[in-house]
Amino acid sequence: MPPSCLVETAQSERRGAEVGPLEFWGKSARVIIQLIHSFFHFARLGASTPQESVPSLKRRAVELHKLCINLLDHMQVTRSVDGAIPERGLLVTNHVGFMDIMFLSAVQPMVFVSKSDVAGWPGVGAIATGAGTLYVERRRRSDVGRANAALNRALDAGLLVTLFPEGTSSDGAEVLPFQPSLLQAAVDSGVTVTPGHVRYTGMDGVRADDIAYFGDRDLLPCLVALLNRRRTTATLRCGAPMMPSNDRKQLALALHTAVSVRSPEHAG
């Protein structure tokens, strides 16, 4: 086939994987309306407290779960899970960007550990706070102890908590080194820790790099790329649960290996 035909074929396939302007704006409008409605709902819930009951904490996770299912449906994101998702304990995965919390919460109700900056994000911060997100100020070492105490309370309450120990997001091509500090809560609580790998692909099965929010990338272009896709598949591959050792650094290394081997790039 001549090079010109190859280019035309590739462009045609790309156009087929993208929605038209009318559908793009329709998807965008549905997402915005959903977020505005949810903002007021989660803002009324406010921040959770150490004295809050376990049923109330679980309700927060369920409310986020419902919201994320709706958002992913509006965005035409299908969900796929390989392996068993735990009902409680700690889930540890790689971090690709803003999609991770929506995808993982849509799969099962859970509580997330997030950087404290998220609490101040317009709109999103109120939703994250109302959903019971556990914040940590990573730049302050003194805050790690407080965050671990909050994480311990959530784990002891029987909640499923998700942690992104890379401490930042990436394009998903490789798993960055894990920071062990927040794994101390799993060591102290003695809960099982489940490794998982998150990946996003398009209709062609190729990794969706354009929606990965990391480094110096701006959020808006990543959102536009996601809404412009006709279909995106989010996949979570879970490994066997681990019992934490007494050394959080050894646990971090073991989890990093377990998460990395579930990446198709690693297998290749």
C-alpha positions in Angstrom: 0.0 0.0 0.0 1.4 3.4 -0.9 2.5 5.7 2.0 -0.3 8.2 1.1 -2.9 5.4 1.5 -1.4 4.5 4.9 -1.7 8.0 6.1 -5.3 8.3 4.9 -6.1 5.0 6.6 -4.6 6.1 9.9 -6.5 9.4 9.7 -9.7 7.6 8.9 -9.3 5.3 11.9 -8.5 8.2 14.2 -11.6 10.0 13.0 -13.6 6.9 13.7 -12.3 6.8 17.2 -13.4 10.4 17.9 -16.9 11.8 18.4 -18.3 14.6 16.4 -18.7 18.2 17.7 -22.3 17.7 18.6 -21.6 14.6 20.6 -18.5 16.1 22.2 -20.5 19.1 23.6 -23.4 16.9 24.6 -21.0 14.7 26.7 -19.4 17.8 28.1 -22.7 19.3 29.1 -23.8 16.1 30.9 -20.6 15.9 32.8 -20.8 19.6 33.9 -24.4 19.2 35.0 -23.6 16.1 37.0 -20.6 17.8 38.7 -22.6 20.9 39.6 -25.4 18.8 41.1 -22.8 16.7 43.0 -20.9 19.7 44.2 -23.8 20.9 46.3 -24.6 17.4 47.6 -21.1 16.7 48.7 -20.6 20.2 50.1 -23.5 19.6 52.4 -21.8 16.4 53.7 -18.7 18.4 54.7 -15.5 16.9 56.0 -15.5 13.6 57.9 -14.4 13.6 61.6 -12.5 11.1 63.8 -15.8 10.6 65.7 -17.9 9.8 62.6 -19.6 6.4 62.7 -18.6 3.6 60.4 -21.9 3.4 58.6 -21.6 7.2 57.8 -18.1 6.8 56.5 -19.2 3.9 54.3 -22.2 6.0 53.0 -19.7 8.7 51.8 -17.8 6.1 49.8 -21.1 4.8 48.3 -22.1 8.3 47.3 -18.8 8.8 45.4 -19.2 5.4 43.9 -22.6 6.4 42.4 -21.3 9.7 41.1 -18.3 8.1 39.4 -20.4 5.5 37.7 -22.5 8.3 36.2 -19.5 10.3 35.2 -17.8 7.4 33.4 -21.0 6.5 31.6 -21.3 10.1 30.4 -17.7 9.9 29.2 -18.2 6.5 27.5 -15.6 4.8 29.7 -16.1 1.1 30.1 -14.6 -0.7 33.1 -12.7 -4.0 33.2 -11.4 -5.8 36.2 -9.0 -8.8 36.2 -8.7 -10.5 39.5 -10.5 -10.0 42.8 -11.0 -6.5 44.3 -10.9 -6.6 48.1 -13.8 -5.5 50.2 -11.6 -4.0 52.9 -8.0 -3.4 53.6 -5.6 -1.4 51.4 -5.5 -1.3 47.6 -2.2 -0.1 46.1 -2.0 0.9 42.5 0.0 3.0 40.0 -1.2 6.5 39.4 -2.0 7.7 35.8 -3.9 10.9 36.7 -7.4 12.3 37.4 -9.2 9.3 35.9 -7.9 6.9 38.5 -10.2 7.9 41.4 -13.3 8.0 39.1 -12.5 4.6 37.7 -11.6 2.8 40.9 -14.5 4.3 42.8 -16.9 3.3 40.0 -15.7 -0.3 40.4 -16.3 -0.5 44.1 -17.0 2.0 47.0 -13.7 3.0 48.6 -11.9 5.8 50.4 -8.8 7.5 48.8 -5.6 9.0 50.2 -4.8 12.2 48.3 -2.4 15.1 48.4 -3.8 18.0 50.4 -3.8 20.4 47.4 -6.9 18.6 46.1 -9.0 20.0 48.9 -8.6 23.4 47.5 -9.4 22.6 43.9 -12.5 24.5 42.7 -15.6 22.2 42.8 -13.6 18.9 42.9 -12.2 19.7 46.4 -15.7 19.8 47.9 -16.6 16.5 46.3 -13.4 14.9 47.4 -13.7 16.2 51.0 -17.4 15.1 51.2 -16.5 11.7 50.0 -14.2 11.2 53.0 -10.9 11.6 51.3 -7.8 11.3 53.6 -5.5 14.2 52.9 -1.7 14.2 53.4 0.6 17.2 52.9 3.5 15.3 51.4 5.9 18.3 51.6 5.7 18.2 55.4 7.2 15.1 57.0 5.5 16.0 60.2 2.1 15.5 58.5 2.8 11.8 57.7 2.1 10.7 61.3 -1.3 12.4 61.3 -2.1 10.9 57.9 -1.1 7.5 59.0 -3.3 7.8 62.1 -6.3 8.8 59.9 -5.5 5.9 57.6 -5.4 3.5 60.5 -8.8 4.6 61.7 -10.3 4.0 58.2 -8.6 0.5 58.0 -9.7 -0.4 61.5 -13.3 0.6 60.6 -13.3 -2.0 57.8 -13.2 0.4 54.9 -11.4 -0.3 51.6 -8.7 2.4 51.3 -6.8 3.1 48.0 -3.3 4.5 48.1 -1.1 5.7 45.2 2.4 5.3 46.7 4.2 6.7 43.7 3.3 10.1 45.2 2.7 11.5 41.7 1.2 10.5 38.4 2.8 9.2 35.2 1.9 8.2 31.7 1.5 4.6 32.8 4.4 3.3 30.7 6.3 2.3 33.8 5.6 2.3 37.5 7.6 4.9 39.5 9.3 4.0 42.8 6.9 3.6 45.7 7.2 5.9 48.8 6.9 3.7 51.9 5.9 6.3 54.5 2.1 5.8 54.2 2.4 2.0 54.2 3.1 2.2 57.9 -0.6 2.2 58.6 -1.0 -1.2 56.9 1.9 -2.5 59.0 0.3 -1.2 62.2 -3.2 -2.4 61.4 -2.1 -5.8 60.0 -4.6 -5.6 57.1 -4.1 -7.3 53.8 -2.7 -5.2 51.0 -3.8 -5.8 47.4 -1.6 -4.7 44.5 -3.3 -3.4 41.3 -2.3 -2.0 38.0 -4.4 0.7 36.2 -4.4 1.2 32.5 -6.4 3.1 29.9 -6.8 2.2 26.3 -8.7 3.4 23.2 -10.8 1.5 20.7 -7.6 0.3 19.0 -6.3 -1.3 22.3 -3.4 1.2 22.4 -2.5 2.9 25.7 -4.4 6.3 25.9 -1.4 8.5 26.6 -3.4 11.7 25.7 -5.6 11.4 28.8 -2.7 10.8 31.3 -2.4 13.8 33.6 1.2 14.0 34.8 4.3 16.2 34.8 3.8 19.7 33.3 0.7 18.8 31.5 -2.4 20.9 31.9 -5.6 19.2 33.1 -7.9 20.8 30.4 -6.3 19.2 27.3 -6.4 15.8 29.0 -10.2 16.2 29.8 -10.8 17.4 26.2 -9.0 14.3 24.9 -11.0 12.0 27.0 -14.4 13.6 26.0 -13.3 13.5 22.4 -12.8 9.7 22.5 -15.7 7.6 21.3 -14.8 4.9 23.8 -12.1 4.4 26.4 -11.5 1.2 28.4 -10.2 1.4 31.9 -8.6 -1.8 33.2 -7.6 -2.8 36.7 -5.5 -5.9 37.1 -5.4 -7.1 40.8 -2.8 -9.4 42.2 -3.0 -11.7 45.2 -3.5 -9.9 48.6 -0.3 -9.6 50.7 0.1 -9.7 54.5 2.4 -6.7 55.3 5.8 -7.4 56.8 7.1 -5.4 59.8 9.2 -3.3 57.4 7.3 -0.8 55.3 10.3 -0.4 53.0 10.3 -4.1 52.2 6.6 -3.9 51.7 7.0 -1.0 49.3 9.5 -3.0 47.2 7.3 -6.1 47.1 4.2 -4.1 46.1 6.1 -2.2 43.4 7.2 -5.5 41.9 3.6 -6.9 42.1 2.1 -3.8 40.5 4.8 -3.6 37.8 4.4 -7.2 36.6 0.7 -6.6 35.9 1.6 -3.9 33.3 1.4 -5.1 29.6 4.5 -3.0 29.0 6.4 -5.0 31.6 5.2 -8.3 30.1 6.3 -7.2 26.7 
